[in-house]
Structures are given as structure tokens and as C-alpha cells.
Amino acid sequence: MENRYAVRRQDGERFAVIDDQTGLPAASDGRDLVGLDREDAQDIADVLNRGEQSRRNPLV
């Protein structure tokens, strides 16, 4: 199964978690997951992708 969420570099050393189905930043609690350091962005993307694979929405 292909991952839905991916980490993309923004300006400089900041990263965003992007929903590849929409092309938009993923969001949690009304906040876009942008401006993150690489490790945090990757950890969040991993959690979201595991939730997708188990058919649970970890953002709810």
C-alpha cells in the first residue's frame, strides 16, 4: 500500500506533512502541519500513514 502522507521540504530547514491525495498540508486540530523540523514531520507522517493502513483516522 502506498503512503498517503509524505514529508516535503519547505523553505530552509523546515518541513511540512503533505496529504498526497489532495496536495495540501495535512492538518490536526485546525492547524496545518507545516514549519516542522524534519524528525517531527517524519514521525507525524509515519503515525498518519499507519492510521491510514489500519483504516483509522488518527487526526480525529
TIRO-2110 file (N, C-alpha, C; in Angstrom, 1 decimal):
// TIRO-2110
0.8, -1.2, 0.0, N, 1, A
0.0, 0.0, 0.0, CA, 1, A
0.9, 1.2, 0.0, C, 1, A
0.6, 2.2, -0.9, N, 2, A
1.3, 3.4, -1.0, CA, 2, A
1.0, 4.4, 0.2, C, 2, A
1.9, 5.1, 0.7, N, 3, A
1.7, 6.0, 1.8, CA, 3, A
0.9, 7.2, 1.3, C, 3, A
-0.1, 7.7, 2.1, N, 4, A
-0.8, 8.9, 1.7, CA, 4, A
-0.1, 10.1, 2.1, C, 4, A
0.6, 10.1, 3.2, N, 5, A
1.2, 11.3, 3.8, CA, 5, A
2.7, 11.3, 3.5, C, 5, A
3.3, 12.4, 3.1, N, 6, A
4.7, 12.5, 2.8, CA, 6, A
5.3, 13.8, 3.4, C, 6, A
6.6, 13.7, 3.7, N, 7, A
7.3, 14.9, 4.2, CA, 7, A
7.9, 15.6, 3.0, C, 7, A
7.6, 16.9, 3.0, N, 8, A
8.2, 17.8, 1.9, CA, 8, A
8.9, 19.0, 2.6, C, 8, A
10.1, 19.3, 2.0, N, 9, A
10.9, 20.4, 2.4, CA, 9, A
10.2, 21.7, 2.0, C, 9, A
10.2, 22.6, 3.0, N, 10, A
9.7, 24.0, 2.7, CA, 10, A
10.9, 24.9, 2.6, C, 10, A
10.8, 26.1, 3.0, N, 11, A
12.0, 27.0, 2.9, CA, 11, A
13.0, 26.6, 4.0, C, 11, A
14.3, 26.6, 3.6, N, 12, A
15.3, 26.3, 4.5, CA, 12, A
15.3, 24.9, 5.1, C, 12, A
15.3, 24.9, 6.4, N, 13, A
15.3, 23.6, 7.1, CA, 13, A
14.0, 23.2, 7.7, C, 13, A
12.9, 23.8, 7.2, N, 14, A
11.6, 23.5, 7.7, CA, 14, A
10.8, 22.5, 6.8, C, 14, A
9.9, 21.7, 7.3, N, 15, A
9.3, 20.7, 6.6, CA, 15, A
7.8, 20.7, 6.8, C, 15, A
7.0, 20.1, 5.9, N, 16, A
5.6, 20.0, 6.1, CA, 16, A
5.2, 18.6, 5.8, C, 16, A
4.0, 18.2, 6.4, N, 17, A
3.4, 16.9, 6.1, CA, 17, A
2.3, 17.1, 5.1, C, 17, A
2.5, 16.5, 3.9, N, 18, A
1.6, 16.7, 2.8, CA, 18, A
0.7, 15.5, 2.6, C, 18, A
-0.6, 15.8, 2.4, N, 19, A
-1.5, 14.7, 2.0, CA, 19, A
-1.4, 14.6, 0.5, C, 19, A
-0.9, 13.5, 0.0, N, 20, A
-0.7, 13.3, -1.4, CA, 20, A
-2.0, 13.1, -2.2, C, 20, A
-3.1, 12.8, -1.5, N, 21, A
-4.3, 12.7, -2.2, CA, 21, A
-4.9, 14.1, -2.6, C, 21, A
-4.6, 15.1, -1.8, N, 22, A
-5.1, 16.5, -2.0, CA, 22, A
-4.0, 17.4, -2.5, C, 22, A
-2.8, 17.1, -2.2, N, 23, A
-1.7, 18.0, -2.5, CA, 23, A
-1.6, 19.1, -1.4, C, 23, A
-2.3, 19.1, -0.4, N, 24, A
-2.4, 20.1, 0.6, CA, 24, A
-1.7, 19.6, 1.9, C, 24, A
-1.3, 20.6, 2.8, N, 25, A
-0.7, 20.1, 4.1, CA, 25, A
-1.8, 19.4, 4.9, C, 25, A
-1.4, 18.3, 5.5, N, 26, A
-2.2, 17.7, 6.5, CA, 26, A
-2.5, 18.6, 7.6, C, 26, A
-3.6, 18.4, 8.3, N, 27, A
-3.9, 19.3, 9.5, CA, 27, A
-4.4, 18.5, 10.6, C, 27, A
-4.2, 19.1, 11.8, N, 28, A
-4.6, 18.5, 13.1, CA, 28, A
-5.1, 19.6, 14.0, C, 28, A
-6.3, 19.4, 14.5, N, 29, A
-6.9, 20.4, 15.4, CA, 29, A
-6.9, 21.8, 14.7, C, 29, A
-7.2, 21.8, 13.4, N, 30, A
-7.3, 23.0, 12.7, CA, 30, A
-6.0, 23.7, 12.3, C, 30, A
-4.9, 23.1, 12.6, N, 31, A
-3.6, 23.7, 12.3, CA, 31, A
-2.9, 22.8, 11.2, C, 31, A
-2.4, 23.5, 10.2, N, 32, A
-1.7, 22.8, 9.1, CA, 32, A
-0.3, 22.3, 9.7, C, 32, A
0.1, 21.1, 9.3, N, 33, A
1.3, 20.5, 9.8, CA, 33, A
2.5, 21.0, 8.9, C, 33, A
2.8, 22.3, 9.1, N, 34, A
3.9, 22.9, 8.4, CA, 34, A
4.9, 23.6, 9.3, C, 34, A
6.1, 23.9, 8.8, N, 35, A
7.1, 24.6, 9.7, CA, 35, A
7.7, 23.7, 10.7, C, 35, A
7.7, 22.4, 10.4, N, 36, A
8.2, 21.5, 11.4, CA, 36, A
9.7, 21.1, 11.1, C, 36, A
10.4, 20.6, 12.2, N, 37, A
11.7, 20.1, 11.9, CA, 37, A
11.5, 18.7, 11.2, C, 37, A
12.6, 18.3, 10.5, N, 38, A
12.4, 17.0, 9.7, CA, 38, A
12.0, 15.8, 10.6, C, 38, A
12.6, 15.7, 11.7, N, 39, A
12.3, 14.5, 12.5, CA, 39, A
10.8, 14.5, 13.0, C, 39, A
10.3, 15.6, 13.4, N, 40, A
8.9, 15.7, 13.9, CA, 40, A
8.0, 15.5, 12.7, C, 40, A
8.3, 16.0, 11.5, N, 41, A
7.5, 15.8, 10.4, CA, 41, A
7.4, 14.4, 10.0, C, 41, A
8.6, 13.7, 10.0, N, 42, A
8.6, 12.3, 9.7, CA, 42, A
7.8, 11.4, 10.7, C, 42, A
8.0, 11.7, 11.9, N, 43, A
7.2, 11.0, 13.0, CA, 43, A
5.7, 11.1, 12.8, C, 43, A
5.3, 12.4, 12.5, N, 44, A
3.8, 12.6, 12.3, CA, 44, A
3.4, 11.9, 11.0, C, 44, A
4.1, 12.0, 9.9, N, 45, A
3.7, 11.3, 8.7, CA, 45, A
3.6, 9.8, 8.9, C, 45, A
4.6, 9.2, 9.7, N, 46, A
4.5, 7.8, 10.0, CA, 46, A
3.3, 7.4, 10.7, C, 46, A
2.9, 8.2, 11.7, N, 47, A
1.7, 7.9, 12.5, CA, 47, A
0.4, 8.0, 11.6, C, 47, A
0.4, 9.0, 10.8, N, 48, A
-0.8, 9.2, 9.9, CA, 48, A
-0.9, 8.0, 8.9, C, 48, A
0.3, 7.6, 8.4, N, 49, A
0.3, 6.5, 7.4, CA, 49, A
-0.1, 5.2, 8.1, C, 49, A
0.3, 5.0, 9.3, N, 50, A
-0.1, 3.8, 10.0, CA, 50, A
-1.6, 3.8, 10.2, C, 50, A
-2.2, 5.0, 10.6, N, 51, A
-3.6, 5.1, 10.8, CA, 51, A
-4.4, 4.8, 9.5, C, 51, A
-3.8, 5.3, 8.4, N, 52, A
-4.5, 5.0, 7.1, CA, 52, A
-4.5, 3.5, 6.7, C, 52, A
-3.4, 2.9, 7.0, N, 53, A
-3.3, 1.5, 6.7, CA, 53, A
-4.2, 0.6, 7.6, C, 53, A
-4.5, 1.1, 8.8, N, 54, A
-5.4, 0.3, 9.7, CA, 54, A
-6.8, 0.9, 9.5, C, 54, A
-7.0, 1.8, 8.6, N, 55, A
-8.3, 2.4, 8.3, CA, 55, A
-8.9, 3.2, 9.5, C, 55, A
-8.0, 3.7, 10.4, N, 56, A
-8.4, 4.6, 11.4, CA, 56, A
-7.9, 6.0, 11.1, C, 56, A
-8.6, 7.0, 11.4, N, 57, A
-8.2, 8.3, 11.2, CA, 57, A
-7.5, 8.9, 12.4, C, 57, A
-6.2, 9.0, 12.5, N, 58, A
-5.5, 9.5, 13.7, CA, 58, A
-5.7, 11.0, 13.9, C, 58, A
-6.3, 11.7, 13.0, N, 59, A
-6.5, 13.1, 13.2, CA, 59, A
-7.8, 13.4, 13.9, C, 59, A
-8.6, 12.5, 14.1, N, 60, A
-9.9, 12.7, 14.8, CA, 60, A
-9.7, 12.6, 16.3, C, 60, A
END
